[in-house]
Structures are given as C-alpha cells and as structure tokens.
Amino acid sequence: MEFAKKGMRVELNRRKFMAGATAMSLVPSVGRAATAPPTLEAKPGRVRLITAEFGDYPETEIWGFGGGVPGPMIRARQGDVLQRRLVNNLPQPTSVHWHGLRVPNAMDGVPGMTQDAVAQGGEFLYELPLKDAGTYWYHSHNQSTEQVARGLYGVLIVDEEQPPEVDHDVTIVLDDWRLSKKAQITDDFGAMHDWTHAGRMGNYIHAHLAPQISTVEQNQRLRLRFVNVATDRIMSVSLNGVAGKIVARDGMPLETLETPEVMVFGPAERADLIVDVTAAVGETVQLVIHERDTGYLLEEIEVTGQHAKTPRGPVPRLPGNPIERLTDLKAARSVPLNMEGGAMGGLRQGKYKGRVMSPQELVREGQIWTFNGEVGLPEAPLITAQRGETIRIPMQNNTVFPHAMHLHGTHFQEVLPDGTFGPLKDTILMDARETREIAFVADNPGDWLLHCHMLSHQAAGMKTWLRVT
C-alpha cells in the first residue's frame, strides 16, 4: 500500500519543492567515556543549505553544535550513562536541553530553572542516564527562538539492547529556514507578527537524511526516524513506495502499531517507522511534504535492485521502555490549563511579573500568550506534586492558532474521550479551539517546564512549570 492520504490531490513537482538533504558530516559516539568526556562545542559555522539546482547561492552562516547542521549525531545504548561537555563559543549564552530524555533535573538544560546559561567561553558537563531507548534530540534552550532557528540542534539515538533487524536505519530531520535572497538566515527573530500569529515560518523546508542513502532495493526493510526540529512550522509528510507501520512516537514504543498515511508532526514531535520497500526496480521511494491540498517532492531514493522476492513479514513491536503506563485515574488530581492570547481577538489582560496588565501593556512587553491568565514563567508552579502522584491536566486552547505542548522530565498519555489512554508522548499538538487532556505519574523529582514548542509562542509568554517533590 502507498502512504498518500486517500482523497487528497497530490501534485508532485518533479523538481524538488525545497532542497533535499545537505551533506553534513556525522560524528557518532557511544556510551560511557573512559577518559575525558567528549566535547559538544556550540560555535558559528557555514553550510551549503541551497543546492546548485536552485542557483549559485553562497554557503549559509549558521550556529551549530560542532559548527554543523544538524550537530553531531550522538548514538548510545540503553542503560549507558552519556556524558557531554558543552563548550560555548557563541556570542550569546546557551545551554542544551535533551528533548524527551527522562534525566535528573539538574541535567535538563533550562536556564533560570535547572542551571545557569553557559556564558561565552564557558562550559558545562551533562551526565545523562539513558533509561529509555528511542529517537530523541538535543537543542539550545536559551534564546531558543533565535538559537534553534540558527541551527543549534542535533539528534540523539538510544539503541535498544536488541534492535529490530533492518537493512537501513535512517534519521530524517525536517527543518524550516527563513532565508534572505543571499541564502542567509534573516535577523528578525523577535518579529511581533510571528509571535502573535503562527510563529516564525520559513521559506525553505529542508530534509536531512543520515546516513544519506541514494539507493535502496525492493523488499529491503528500513527504519525511518522522523524528527521535526522547526521552531514553529507543523510538518505534514507522507511516503510513497513503502509499506509498514509506525512503531514509536516521541521515542516511546507503541503498544498498538499504527498505519501511516499523512503524518503530522508539530514542532519537536518524532516518530519511528519500520517499512518495507514496495516500489519496483527503476522507481523511487518518495518523501512528500503536504501544503494545503498539494504534495511536493522533498526527497526521493532510487530503487536499483531486488533484495528478496517477498517482504519479511509483519513488522514487530519494539521492546517497551521502563516507564509506568496509566491504568486508571481514580486517585488522580486534576489541574486545568487554559490557553488564551495571540492575534485575532485572543489577547486580553494578563498577569505578568505580579501585575495585571492591559493588552497594550503586554504587547509592549512582548508577552501576548497566557496560561490561566498568566503571561510568562510564573513565580509559583502550576502544580506541586508528590513523587508517585498521578496528575491530569485538561487543556483548553482558546486561541485561533495551534500549539505543540511539551512537558519536560517525563512522558504523559492523552486521556481519550472513551476513557482509554493514548501512547506515551512528550509533545502533543493542539489545534485551534481544541480541548485535550493529558495525564502522567509524577515520578521524576525537580522543577519541570511545561510550554508551547512553537518557540515564538514560548518566548511570547506560553510557559509554566511543575514541581515534583
């Protein structure tokens, strides 16, 4: 079967809609350091984002871990303790958040909450016990609207003790760049229109494949790891020429495998697929990005031979991670979260730094989104939970824009309308005017951020925090 959504008019532009993968060096690394911890250096760099087929453009100046985009791929095994020494050679302070990892609070990388931002020329040692296998990523959490948009991110893969058998294991990083006519990142990170609307939308969507494979064979089995690292853009993608299942979301294995059609990724969301190549020899496997009712070819891989006469059979489930899943909510405490603000009549008065402000005052402060009537990080936590307590958060999006809600420190499950529970996630995409509910066991002590991962919305007020004692 093909993964294009039924009924959707897909017009594939044979000349790629936006660039395919950029050839960037990968620096795999594993496990516990025997000597000095490996260095993860944040520094300026130059990369060729726009390929020659679009014209004679110069290299793009970026900020990257290791000076590249994405930063070095970090690969380790479940049960390892990963160490990385961040060295900051940027003109701004920075930090590293290990997105989706259930780490000790002091290692979460949130300036002003779990650590001080690392100044220019400074360093910080991160020590990360890798409890869970899966696909994760790391990114700056200081001035992230700018720093992530400049390229400060990378992929972290934690392999299972017994990974599933595949012929290719490929990470697909989806990003969205706002570039000038000279292929440079535009310096308009605090644009109020972006902050009050859907966020910083780019004009150049980029898919980076690692490794960058150019050919596959019919009936080969692929593991595809999708990561949306865009600051604000929701990515809708599909695949042609393969058949299989989604086996994990946000790093966590699915108990019930899903059949992918058009896959929608809010900023920071991930998914692992295991698929078999069904395209015939001479055809291609296609990665398609969907904008409204049209599909555009983002990447394609040629099928050059036949690996086997038949596919391998059913896709297996991945082994589970050691995290408690919900069974009931009888003893759960409910704390609602109401989202307001933004453009188109959504902004009303809000409490900011202890004072109730008018919409005009909030706009002058650059704070225009509220959680429960408060703007920006409040002094008191949304929730103070005892370790082991079950918490449920019904969320109402009373704005006209979607929001990708991300919880640090643990994974949650959605409480579905029929009372059952969705898969384990760390980020959930809420549509405009939508109501969703999440629940989780507060099993990781510390102060944890809860925010919109549309990073423009976070910068403009959409953040709160939880304390687990």
C-alpha positions, 0 to 999 in steps of 0.5 A: 500500500502507498502512504498518500492520504486517500482523497487528497490531490497530490501534485508532485513537482518533479523538481524538488519543492525545497532542497533535499538533504545537505551533506553534513558530516556525522560524528557518532559516539557511544556510551560511557567515556573512559577518559575525558568526556567528549566535547559538544562545542556550540560555535558559528559555522557555514553550510551549503543549505541551497543546492546548485539546482536552485542557483549559485547561492553562497554557503549559509552562516549558521550556529551549530553544535560542532559548527554543523547542521544538524550537530553531531549525531550522538548514538548510545545504548540503553542503560549507558550513562552519556556524558557531554561537555558543552563548550560555548563559543557563541556570542550569546549564552546557551545551554542544551536541553535533551528533548524527551530524555527522562534525566535528573533535573539538574541535567535538563538544560533550562536556564533560570530553572535547572542551571545557569546559561553557559556564558561565552567561553564557558562550559558545562558537563551533562551526565545523562542516564539513558533509561529509555531507548528511542529517537530523541534530540538535543537543542539550545534552550536559551534564546531558543527562538533565535538559537534553534532557528540558527541551527543549534540542534542535533539528534540523539539515538538510544539503541535498544539492547536488541534492535529490530533487524533492518537493512537501513536505519535512517534519521530524517530531520525536517527543518524550516529556514527563513532565508534572505535572497543571499541564502542567509538566515534573516535577523528578525527573530523577535518579529511581533507578527510571528509571535502573535500569529503562527510563529516564525515560518520559513521559506525553505523546508529542508530534509536531512537524511543520515546516513544519506542513502541514494539507493535502496532495493525492493523488499529491503526493510528500513527504519525511518526516524522522523524528527521535526526540529522547526521552531514553529512550522507543523510538518505534514509528510507522507511516503510513497513506495513503502509499506509498514507501520509506525512503531514509536512516537516521541521515542516511546514504543507503541503498544498498538502499531499504527498505519501511516498515511499523512503524518503530522508532526508539530514542532519537536514531535518524532516518530519511528517507522519500520517499512518495507520497500514496495516500489519496483526496480527503476522507481523511487521511494518518495518523501512528500511534504503536504501544503494545503491540498498539494504534495511536493517532492522533498526527497526521493531514493532510487530503487536499483535492485531486488533484495528478496522476492517477498517482504519479511513479514509483519513488522514487530513491536519494539521492546517497551521502555521502563516507564509506568503506563496509566491504568486508571485515574481514580486517585488522580488530581486534576489541574486545568490549563487554559490557553488564551492570547495571540492575534485575532481577538485572543489577547486580553489582560494578563498577569505578568511579573505580579501585575495585571496588565492591559493588552497594550501593556503586554504587547509592549512587553512582548508577552501576548500568550497566557496560561490561566491568565498568566503571561510568562514563567510564573513565580509559583508552579502550576502544580506541586506534586508528590513523587508517585502522584498521578496528575491530569491536566485538561487543556483548553486552547482558546486561541485561533492558532495551534500549539505543540505542548511539551512537558519536560522530565517525563512522558504523559498519555492523552486521556481519550474521550472513551476513557482509554489512554493514548501512547506515551508522548512528550509533545502533543499538538493542539489545534485551534479551539481544541480541548485535550487532556493529558495525564502522567505519574509524577515520578521524576523529582525537580522543577519541570517546564511545561510550554508551547514548542512553537518557540515564538509562542514560548518566548511570547509568554506560553510557559509554566512549570511543575514541581515534583517533590 
